[in-house]
Amino acid sequence: MRGRVTDTSGKPIERATVDIWQADDAGRYDTQDPAQEPGNLRGLFTTDADGVYWFRSIIPSSYPVPTDGPGGELLTALGRHPMRPAHVHYRVEAFGHRPVTTHVFVAGDEYLDADAAFAVKDELVVAPVRETDPERAVAFGVDVPFAAFVFDVRLLPLGEVIA
């Protein structure tokens, strides 16, 4: 997964922090699964001079939200399923800019149109691109083929107002 962090005019933001967390390929976060090491599938990255970040991970899977409490009762009463589509969480911050917390969804997930949390927006859906170039694989430390995701983030400078 890679992308650029820029301001609203497109200027790259160097030294922005990109905080990532996601569930494993069975839909479990490290805090939910005692078999996972603490901090598994989490990372904190800093952008370079061009505002670029990148990391390698697994493709997450969709998963159910807990249904054993009031949230589950509400979903049941509404006749809704408890599933979240596959996604990766982001928190991006940079000095002089408003931070943003969001998530990026995997295109093609069967629950994109029926997210239990109603959080999917078209601009947050990323299609994985199958890459087969051995040189690119070496650069990222993976085997071919691999899936590449590109997600750019724009941060609003402090004091700037969205029209």
N, C-alpha and C positions, 0 to 999 in steps of 0.2 A: 504494500500500500504506500502510495507516495502522493505528494502534492506540493502546493506552494501556499504560503501565508502572505497575503498582501493587505494593504489598506484599501479603502474604497475607491481610490484613484488608480489602483493597480501597482503601486510601488511596493516592492518586496519588503518584508519585515524581517530583519535579521534578529536572531536570538529570541524569537517567539518560542514559547513552550507549548508543546503539543502533548497533552496527557491522554493516554489511550487505555481503555479497558474493554474486554469482551468476554463472552462465554466460550466454552470449548465446543468441539464438534458434536457434543451431546446436549448442548444448551445449558451447561452448568458454569457458574462463576466460581472462582477460587474460594470465595467465602461460603459457598453452599456445598462444596464437595471436599470432604476430608482427605480424599485421595490426591487432590491437587496440592502442589506446593503453594504457600502463601505468596501472593503477587503474580501467580501464573496468569499469562495473557494480559498483562498490564505493562505499560511502559511510559516513560517520560522522555521526550525528545526535544531538541533545540534546533531551530532552523538555521541554515547557513546564510551567507551574504546575499544569496538570491531568493531567500525566503523558502528554500526547499527543505522538506523533511521526507524521510522514508523509513519504513520498517518492514520486516517480514513476519508473517504470522500464518495462522490457518484460516480457512474460510469458516466463519461462524455458522451455526445452524439456528433455525427457529426453535422456540421453546415456550412452554406454558408458564404463565405467571402463577403464583401460589393461589390456590382456590379454597384454602381451609379457613379463611377469615371473611370479614365483611366485603372485601373486594370480590372474592369468589361468589359470595351470596348475591352481590349486585349483578355480576356477569350472568349467573344462573337465572336470576329474575328477569333479566333483559333478553334471555335466550341467546346469549353470545358465547362464543368459545373463548378460552383463556390464552390463545396463542399470540406470541410476538414474532414478527418476521425476523430473520437473521439480520444482525446489525453489529456495528462497532461504535462504541461511545467515544466522543471527543470532548476535551475541554482545552481551548486555545486561549492563551494570554500573551500580551506583549505590553511593555511599558508605553504609556501614553495612549492606550487603546482600551476599549471596552472588551472584557472577556466574553467568550461565547461557549456555551455547553450545548452539544447536539449529538446526534448519531447519524451514521451512514448505513443505509440499508442495501442488501444484496439484491440486485435486479433478478427477477425470475422467481423469487420466493413466493410460495403459494399463499402466504398471509399478508402480502403487501396491501391488498385492498380491504383487509378486515383486521387490522392490528387492534388487539385488545386495549392498547393505550392510546389509540387514535393519533399516533405521532408521525405517520409517514407523510412526507411531502415529496412531490416529484423531484425537486432539486436535491433531495437527500438520497436518492436511489442511484447506485453506481453499478454499472454492468462490468463484471470481470472480463478482462480481455485475455484470451489464451495466447501466451507467448512461447515461442519455440526457438528463439535465438540463443544459442549456447553462450555467446559472449555476454549477453544481458543476464543470463542465468548466473554466470560466474560473478558478475558485478554485484549481484544481490545475494550470492551465497546459497543458491537453490538449484535444484535439478530442473531440466526441461521435461515436459512442458510445465509451465507455472501460470497462475492467474495473476494478472496485474490489475490493480484498482488505482484510479487517480481521483483524488478529492482535494480541491482547492478551497481555502477558507479566506474570506475577506473580513477584516476587523474594522470596526467603526472607531475612528479617532475620538478621544475624549472631547466633549464639547460639540462634536458634529451631531446634527439632528437628521434623522431619516425623514425625508419629505413624504 
